[in-house]
Amino acid sequence: MADKKSLSPNSALLVTFTVFAAAYFAPVESPRFAGALQEAFLMLQDYAREHVILCLIPAMFIAGAITVFLNQRSVIRFLGPNAPKPLAYAVASVSGAILAVCSCTVLPLFKGIYKKGAGLGPAVAFLYSGPAINILAIVLSYKIFGWQFGFARMASAIVFAIIIGVIMQFLFRREDEKRLADERMFRYNPDKEERSLGQMIVYMGSMVGILVFLNWASSDGNSPAWDFLYQNKFMVSTVFGLVLLFTLIRWFSKLELITWTIATRDFSLQIVPYLFTGVLVAGFLLGRPGYDALIPTDWVASLVGGNSLAANFGAAIAGAFMYFATLTEVPIVQGLVGAGMGNGPALSLMLAGPTLSLPSMLVIGRELGWKKTTVFVGLVIVLSTLAGWIFGMIY
């Protein structure tokens, strides 16, 4: 259920004072400040129009289904802390790569498998791999920036997913063992009739198919086969929708569907407010791609020229806090390279940008706690920086 705790009197007073101080001292007459405010709401509008209906809502229903219907023993078998490490991290990485979602859309899916009993390490590997190992984005990187860049991005993302997951599991293994020992956190429906593995594959696969093909992006002529699917993505999504409708009518009771809907609602209440807040803040600070907000784009670009550690670190930091919709990182980095960004910082931004964003950090922090979130974000930034620096020295 959603957290219904109210703020303490002291916390409420602090929030009230903060809002008052912001309203009192905000330089609203400054053109840059006013423009940043406008960018914040324009970015939220773009996110609502482009990603909520086609991305976030299907992802929420999948997360609810994972929590309510997916066999917990199967999750623990393949992704649990005692599962064979090669199997657990391979499943987490491959699952993320198949979905090819953005840093925000992957959040409810991550939350679903984490609550169902996945170990912290495999769950975090899935959290990283979903946005990072995007097949089309890697292909586009290969075609636009060269095979060396495309290979470096693919290899780094796969290796980083495993490294980050293993380190997180090692650092927080005791907390994770305690979490998994508390069976009260897992949702059970003892009245439901178990479905076969084949039925669950069809049910879950139909929803994944809807999510993937509704958000299928154009390759802009780089892949005719890919663009053929893009031109017919709504037809393909309709086919998956009909399959889903069949499964719901034939294999699920009315009570189960209500339980699924409630679980989806609860995920939405826990995630969406933080997500929207993060989008507003990111838009206020950095603006939409191609537009300036409080922090000028030229200022960011000036920090990522050359191939110094500082330039790579700056690119990784900028990428971590910016929000990239699926595939948008490729043209954005292409423009920055044209403006003088080095090859190393370009790779650093490519590795950190799709995986993290300020909105996703807020949601992850609420789910994992800020200690784990800080370690996760730090690992992504450090590894992205090192990968870009090494790549820049070689090429």
C-alpha positions in Angstrom: 0.0 0.0 0.0 1.1 3.6 -0.5 2.8 5.3 2.4 0.1 7.3 4.2 2.3 8.7 7.0 1.8 12.4 7.5 4.7 14.9 8.1 5.6 15.6 11.7 4.9 19.2 12.9 8.6 20.1 12.7 8.9 18.7 9.1 5.7 20.4 8.1 7.0 23.7 9.5 10.3 23.3 7.6 8.5 22.6 4.3 6.3 25.6 4.8 9.3 27.8 5.6 11.2 26.5 2.6 8.3 27.2 0.2 7.8 30.7 1.7 11.6 31.5 1.4 11.6 30.2 -2.2 8.6 32.4 -3.1 10.0 35.4 -1.2 13.6 35.4 -2.6 13.1 33.8 -6.1 14.3 36.2 -8.8 11.1 35.8 -10.8 11.8 38.9 -12.8 15.1 37.5 -14.2 14.6 36.3 -17.8 16.8 33.2 -17.2 14.8 32.2 -14.0 11.5 32.7 -15.8 12.7 30.7 -18.7 13.8 27.9 -16.5 10.4 27.8 -14.8 8.8 27.6 -18.2 11.2 24.8 -19.3 10.3 22.9 -16.1 6.6 22.7 -17.0 7.3 22.3 -20.7 9.5 19.3 -19.9 6.8 17.9 -17.6 4.3 18.4 -20.4 6.5 16.6 -22.9 7.0 13.7 -20.5 3.3 13.5 -19.9 2.4 13.5 -23.6 5.3 11.3 -24.8 5.9 8.8 -22.0 3.1 8.4 -19.5 0.4 6.8 -21.6 2.6 4.7 -23.8 5.5 3.9 -21.4 4.7 4.4 -17.8 1.2 3.1 -17.6 2.0 -0.3 -19.4 5.1 -0.6 -17.2 2.9 0.0 -14.0 0.6 -2.8 -15.1 3.5 -5.1 -15.7 5.0 -4.3 -12.3 1.6 -5.0 -10.7 1.4 -8.3 -12.5 4.9 -9.3 -11.4 3.9 -8.6 -7.8 0.6 -10.3 -7.8 0.9 -13.2 -10.2 4.5 -14.1 -10.8 5.6 -17.1 -8.9 7.9 -16.0 -6.2 9.9 -19.2 -6.2 10.7 -18.6 -9.8 12.0 -15.1 -9.2 14.1 -16.3 -6.2 15.3 -19.3 -8.3 16.6 -17.1 -11.2 17.3 -13.8 -9.5 17.5 -14.5 -5.8 20.7 -14.0 -3.7 21.3 -17.8 -3.6 20.8 -18.3 -7.4 23.9 -19.2 -9.4 25.6 -15.9 -10.0 26.2 -16.4 -13.8 22.5 -17.3 -14.2 21.2 -14.5 -12.1 23.2 -11.7 -13.7 22.7 -13.1 -17.2 18.9 -13.2 -16.7 18.9 -9.6 -15.3 21.0 -8.2 -18.1 19.2 -10.0 -20.9 15.8 -9.0 -19.5 16.8 -5.4 -19.4 18.2 -5.5 -22.9 14.9 -7.0 -24.3 12.8 -4.2 -22.8 15.0 -1.4 -23.9 13.2 1.2 -21.8 14.3 4.6 -20.4 15.6 5.3 -16.9 12.1 6.1 -15.6 10.0 3.4 -17.3 12.3 0.7 -15.9 11.6 1.8 -12.3 8.2 0.1 -11.7 9.6 -3.1 -13.3 12.6 -3.0 -11.0 10.4 -2.4 -8.0 8.2 -5.3 -9.0 11.0 -7.9 -9.2 12.7 -6.5 -6.1 9.6 -6.7 -4.0 9.0 -10.3 -5.3 12.2 -11.6 -3.9 15.0 -10.8 -6.4 18.4 -10.2 -4.7 19.7 -6.6 -4.6 22.5 -7.4 -7.0 20.5 -8.9 -9.8 17.7 -6.4 -9.3 20.2 -3.5 -9.6 21.8 -5.2 -12.7 18.3 -5.2 -14.2 17.8 -1.6 -13.2 21.0 -0.6 -15.0 20.7 -2.8 -18.1 17.2 -1.8 -19.1 18.1 1.7 -20.2 21.8 1.1 -20.9 21.7 -2.0 -23.1 19.3 -0.7 -25.8 19.9 -2.6 -29.0 18.8 0.1 -31.4 20.7 2.8 -29.5 23.9 0.7 -29.7 23.3 0.1 -33.4 22.8 3.8 -34.0 25.9 4.6 -32.0 27.8 2.2 -34.2 26.6 3.8 -37.4 26.9 7.5 -36.3 30.1 7.4 -34.2 31.9 4.3 -35.6 32.2 0.7 -34.7 34.7 1.4 -32.0 32.3 3.6 -30.2 29.4 1.3 -30.6 31.4 -1.7 -29.4 32.7 0.2 -26.4 29.2 1.3 -25.4 27.8 -2.2 -25.7 30.7 -3.9 -23.9 30.9 -1.3 -21.1 27.1 -1.5 -20.5 27.1 -5.3 -20.2 30.1 -5.4 -18.0 29.0 -2.5 -15.8 25.6 -4.1 -15.2 27.3 -7.1 -13.7 30.0 -5.2 -11.8 27.5 -2.7 -10.2 25.2 -5.6 -9.3 27.9 -7.7 -7.7 29.3 -4.7 -5.7 25.9 -3.7 -4.5 25.1 -7.2 -3.4 28.4 -7.5 -1.6 28.2 -4.2 0.2 24.6 -4.6 1.4 24.4 -8.4 1.6 23.3 -8.5 5.3 20.5 -6.0 4.8 19.4 -7.9 1.7 19.3 -11.2 3.6 17.2 -9.6 6.3 14.9 -8.1 3.7 14.4 -11.5 2.1 13.9 -13.3 5.4 10.8 -11.1 6.1 8.1 -12.9 4.1 5.5 -10.3 5.2 6.7 -7.9 2.5 5.8 -10.3 -0.3 2.3 -10.4 -1.6 0.5 -13.7 -1.8 -3.0 -14.6 -3.1 -3.7 -18.0 -1.7 -7.1 -18.2 -3.3 -5.8 -17.9 -6.8 -5.5 -20.9 -9.1 -2.0 -21.4 -10.3 -1.5 -21.0 -14.0 0.9 -23.0 -16.1 4.3 -21.7 -17.0 3.2 -21.4 -20.7 0.1 -19.4 -19.7 2.2 -17.0 -17.6 4.7 -16.6 -20.5 1.9 -15.7 -22.8 0.3 -13.3 -20.3 3.5 -11.5 -19.3 4.9 -11.6 -22.9 1.8 -9.9 -24.3 2.2 -7.0 -21.9 5.9 -6.7 -22.6 5.1 -6.8 -26.3 2.7 -3.9 -25.9 5.2 -1.9 -23.9 8.1 -2.5 -26.4 6.2 -2.0 -29.7 4.1 1.0 -28.5 7.5 2.7 -27.9 9.3 1.4 -31.0 11.4 4.2 -32.4 12.5 5.0 -35.9 16.1 4.4 -37.0 15.8 7.3 -39.5 16.7 5.0 -42.4 19.6 3.2 -40.7 17.7 -0.1 -40.5 14.9 -0.8 -43.0 13.6 -3.8 -41.1 13.5 -1.8 -37.8 11.7 1.0 -39.6 9.2 -1.4 -41.1 8.2 -2.4 -37.5 8.1 1.3 -36.6 5.6 2.0 -39.3 3.4 -0.9 -38.2 4.0 -0.6 -34.4 0.4 0.1 -33.6 -0.8 -2.9 -35.6 1.7 -5.1 -33.8 0.8 -3.7 -30.4 -2.9 -4.4 -31.2 -2.1 -8.0 -31.8 -0.4 -8.2 -28.4 -3.4 -6.4 -26.9 -5.8 -9.0 -28.3 -3.6 -11.8 -26.9 -3.6 -10.0 -23.5 -7.4 -9.7 -23.6 -7.8 -13.4 -24.3 -5.6 -14.3 -21.4 -7.5 -12.0 -19.0 -10.9 -13.5 -20.1 -9.9 -17.1 -20.1 -7.3 -17.5 -17.3 -8.1 -14.9 -14.6 -11.0 -14.4 -12.1 -12.7 -11.1 -11.5 -11.1 -11.0 -8.0 -7.6 -11.5 -9.4 -8.1 -8.7 -11.9 -9.2 -6.4 -9.1 -6.2 -7.4 -7.1 -3.9 -6.7 -10.1 -5.6 -3.2 -10.6 -5.1 -2.3 -6.9 -1.4 -3.4 -7.1 -0.9 -1.2 -10.2 -2.6 1.7 -8.4 -0.3 1.3 -5.4 2.8 1.3 -7.6 1.5 4.5 -9.3 1.0 6.3 -6.0 4.4 5.3 -4.8 6.3 6.3 -7.9 4.6 8.9 -10.0 4.7 11.9 -7.5 8.5 11.5 -7.1 8.9 11.0 -10.9 7.0 14.1 -11.8 8.8 16.2 -9.2 12.1 15.0 -10.6 11.1 15.9 -14.1 10.2 19.4 -13.0 13.5 19.9 -11.2 15.5 18.5 -14.1 13.6 20.7 -16.5 14.2 23.8 -14.3 18.0 23.1 -14.1 18.9 21.7 -17.5 15.8 22.2 -19.7 14.7 20.0 -22.6 17.2 18.7 -25.1 18.2 21.7 -27.3 16.8 24.3 -24.9 18.5 26.3 -22.2 17.2 26.5 -18.6 19.0 27.7 -15.4 22.2 26.0 -16.4 23.2 27.0 -19.9 24.0 24.2 -22.4 27.1 26.1 -23.6 28.4 26.0 -20.1 28.0 22.2 -19.9 29.6 21.8 -23.4 32.6 23.9 -22.4 33.3 21.4 -19.5 33.5 18.3 -21.7 36.0 19.2 -24.3 39.2 17.2 -24.6 39.7 13.9 -22.7 40.8 14.8 -19.2 39.4 12.9 -16.2 37.6 16.2 -15.3 36.0 16.4 -18.7 34.8 12.7 -18.5 33.6 13.2 -14.9 31.7 16.3 -15.9 30.1 14.5 -18.8 29.1 11.6 -16.5 27.7 13.9 -13.9 25.7 15.9 -16.5 24.4 12.7 -18.1 23.4 11.3 -14.7 21.2 14.2 -13.8 19.7 14.9 -17.2 16.6 13.0 -18.4 17.0 11.2 -21.8 14.0 9.6 -23.4 14.8 6.4 -25.2 17.2 6.9 -28.1 17.4 10.7 -27.6 20.9 10.5 -26.2 22.3 9.6 -29.6 21.3 12.9 -31.4 22.1 15.0 -28.3 25.6 13.6 -28.0 26.0 13.9 -31.8 25.3 17.6 -31.4 27.7 18.0 -28.5 30.4 16.2 -30.4 29.9 18.7 -33.2 30.3 21.5 -30.6 33.6 20.2 -29.5 32.9 17.3 -27.0 35.7 14.7 -27.0 35.2 11.0 -27.8 35.8 10.0 -24.2 33.3 12.3 -22.6 30.8 11.4 -25.3 31.0 7.8 -24.2 30.9 8.8 -20.5 27.7 10.7 -21.1 26.2 7.8 -23.2 26.9 5.3 -20.4 25.6 7.5 -17.5 22.8 9.4 -19.3 20.3 6.7 -20.3 20.8 4.8 -17.0 20.2 7.6 -14.6 18.2 10.9 -14.3 17.2 13.1 -11.4 13.6 11.8 -11.5 14.8 8.2 -11.4 17.2 9.0 -8.5 14.3 10.2 -6.4 12.3 7.1 -6.9 15.2 4.7 -6.4 16.1 6.6 -3.2 12.6 6.1 -1.8 12.7 2.4 -2.6 16.3 1.5 -1.7 17.1 4.3 0.8 19.6 7.0 0.1 22.7 5.1 1.2 22.2 2.4 -1.4 21.1 4.9 -4.0 24.2 7.1 -3.4 26.4 4.0 -3.9 24.6 3.0 -7.1 24.7 6.5 -8.6 28.4 6.8 -7.6 29.3 3.5 -9.2 27.6 4.5 -12.5 29.3 7.8 -12.6 32.8 6.5 -11.6 32.6 3.6 -14.1 31.3 5.8 -16.9 34.1 8.3 -16.2 36.8 5.6 -16.3 35.4 4.0 -19.4 35.2 7.3 -21.3 38.7 8.3 -20.2 40.3 5.0 -21.3 38.3 5.1 -24.6 39.4 8.7 -25.2 43.1 7.7 -24.7 42.8 4.8 -27.2 40.8 6.6 -29.8 
